[in-house]
């Protein structure tokens, strides 16, 4: 009992430290970039706004960009954690449900049909719808007769549907050059160019998804022991899996809709956090939310300084970080 209490205290301290680091990274994200500001500028932008270029950049660009990075990073990390338990696949991420491919396909369809009238706000709805539709199809194809997810079926269904959606996306982009240019910008994955209106569009879905996570930790802890053990302990797998899939669609779908398909956050963060918390999802999910947000905000801030005078989309920065990590995890699993 004493050891458990001490562990909980250490984990709580670690979570508080993570939140402090996240707040510091958010402040750095707002202040530093191609044009840097001071704390006084930030204060005056909200308390003595004068319409100057500096104040406009802070209020309409930097702050929304930072908030969206926090939201997207936390959502993808939590969704990735849930996916890895539901599929019993340590390399699973939201893209396994075809969320990225579905969102990309619907975005390209929208750009092809209504390119002259679409705004980014409209595009978010198409992306979210595509993510949800394709994820539901993969869920149905990956479920057994007992309506429980089969990891092998999910992997095959996800790969097949994602390949189909990707092929359709590529074909439509080749046919329509205008959609090619617009879609490529979105598909790289970026949190720049977003406003508070875009944040407010998807924020309610993020909140609902995170509230759904409150119902999952105990069941996920049992499911990590295997389906047979979970059934023996009274867990209704099909209901837990259905709730988990809904949460993943809400979180990952909203994240992809608002920032494009940013890879590796849902893969990297759960592994990093398990090294600290173990497999106790009562701690793992909050840790993933904080660390995921911290990782994406930090990557977005650093991406502004890789090339002098230019900003690299955070999707590219995450790929640079994520590929070596993925190789390391795969090699370690192979040796095991």
Secondary structure as UniProt FT lines:
FT   HELIX           2..31
FT   HELIX           39..47
FT   HELIX           53..57
FT   HELIX           58..62
FT   HELIX           63..86
FT   TURN            87..88
FT   TURN            90..91
FT   HELIX           94..97
FT   HELIX           99..114
FT   TURN            115..117
FT   HELIX           120..141
FT   TURN            145..146
FT   HELIX           151..175
FT   HELIX           177..187
FT   TURN            192..193
FT   HELIX           196..213
FT   TURN            214..216
FT   HELIX           217..223
FT   TURN            224..225
FT   HELIX           227..232
FT   TURN            233..234
FT   HELIX           237..259
FT   HELIX           265..277
FT   TURN            278..279
FT   HELIX           281..302
FT   TURN            303..304
FT   TURN            308..309
FT   HELIX           314..335
//
